[in-house]
Amino acid sequence: MPIHKLVQVGRTSGGVVLPKSELRALGLVDEDGNVKDQPVRVTQTDEKTWEVAVIDPDDYPVCNG
């Protein structure tokens, strides 16, 4: 299991980079090799555990990342 670093995103957020190969396998990379604009739900499930779930864009057409 690979370990990824938590990184600063802007001034008020942090993020984790997901491997493009994994995103491609899920159909989340377009034919030009760019990650598709796709809504995801991030849920804290425990004190130090987070879950990222890809959700149907038709269910949530407007997202504020």
Sine and cosine of phi, psi and omega as CSV:
sin_phi,cos_phi,sin_psi,cos_psi,sin_omega,cos_omega
0.00,0.00,0.87,-0.50,0.01,-1.00
-0.94,0.35,0.51,-0.86,0.07,-1.00
-0.96,-0.28,0.73,-0.68,0.00,-1.00
-0.89,-0.46,0.50,-0.87,0.03,-1.00
-1.00,0.07,0.57,-0.82,0.20,-0.98
-0.98,0.20,0.75,-0.66,-0.06,-1.00
-0.83,-0.56,0.45,-0.89,0.07,-1.00
-0.94,0.34,0.73,-0.68,0.09,-1.00
-0.80,-0.59,0.95,-0.31,-0.08,-1.00
0.91,0.41,-0.45,-0.89,-0.04,-1.00
-0.99,-0.14,-0.32,0.95,-0.15,-0.99
-0.83,-0.56,0.15,0.99,-0.07,-1.00
-0.67,-0.74,0.32,-0.95,0.13,-0.99
-0.79,-0.61,0.35,-0.94,-0.02,-1.00
-0.48,-0.88,0.19,-0.98,0.06,-1.00
-0.80,-0.60,0.70,-0.71,0.01,-1.00
-1.00,0.09,0.77,-0.64,0.05,-1.00
-1.00,-0.10,0.65,-0.76,-0.03,-1.00
-0.89,0.46,0.76,-0.65,-0.02,-1.00
-0.88,0.47,-0.53,0.85,0.02,-1.00
-0.88,0.47,-0.62,0.79,0.04,-1.00
-0.94,0.34,-0.65,0.76,0.03,-1.00
-0.90,0.43,-0.64,0.77,0.03,-1.00
-0.88,0.47,-0.68,0.73,0.00,-1.00
-0.88,0.47,-0.44,0.90,0.02,-1.00
-1.00,-0.01,0.02,1.00,-0.01,-1.00
0.98,0.19,0.39,0.92,-0.06,-1.00
-0.98,-0.21,0.23,0.97,0.06,-1.00
-0.84,-0.54,0.74,-0.67,-0.04,-1.00
-0.98,0.17,0.02,-1.00,-0.06,-1.00
-0.92,0.40,-0.32,0.95,0.06,-1.00
-1.00,0.02,-0.02,1.00,0.01,-1.00
1.00,0.03,0.20,0.98,0.02,-1.00
-0.99,-0.12,0.58,-0.81,0.06,-1.00
-0.93,0.38,0.75,-0.66,-0.02,-1.00
-0.94,0.34,0.49,-0.87,0.10,-1.00
-0.96,0.28,0.97,-0.26,-0.18,-0.98
-0.68,-0.73,0.78,-0.63,0.06,-1.00
-0.95,0.32,0.62,-0.79,0.10,-0.99
-0.72,-0.69,0.44,-0.90,0.07,-1.00
-0.94,-0.34,0.79,-0.62,0.05,-1.00
-0.93,-0.37,0.86,-0.52,-0.08,-1.00
-0.80,-0.59,0.76,-0.65,0.12,-0.99
-0.99,0.14,0.88,-0.47,-0.07,-1.00
-0.98,-0.19,-0.24,0.97,0.00,-1.00
-0.34,-0.94,0.03,-1.00,-0.07,-1.00
-0.83,0.56,-0.66,0.75,-0.03,-1.00
-0.81,-0.58,0.47,0.88,-0.04,-1.00
-0.78,-0.62,0.76,-0.65,0.01,-1.00
-0.82,-0.58,0.55,-0.84,0.05,-1.00
-0.87,-0.48,0.74,-0.67,0.07,-1.00
-0.93,-0.38,0.84,-0.54,-0.02,-1.00
-0.82,-0.57,0.78,-0.63,0.10,-1.00
-0.96,0.27,0.75,-0.66,-0.02,-1.00
-0.87,-0.49,0.34,-0.94,-0.03,-1.00
-0.92,0.39,0.85,-0.53,-0.02,-1.00
-0.90,0.44,-0.38,0.93,0.04,-1.00
-0.94,0.33,-0.41,0.91,0.03,-1.00
-0.98,0.18,-0.46,0.89,-0.04,-1.00
-0.68,-0.74,0.96,0.28,-0.10,-1.00
-0.93,0.38,-0.38,0.93,0.01,-1.00
-0.88,-0.48,0.87,-0.49,-0.02,-1.00
-0.84,-0.54,0.67,-0.75,0.08,-1.00
-0.92,-0.40,1.00,-0.06,-0.05,-1.00
-0.94,0.33,0.00,0.00,0.00,0.00
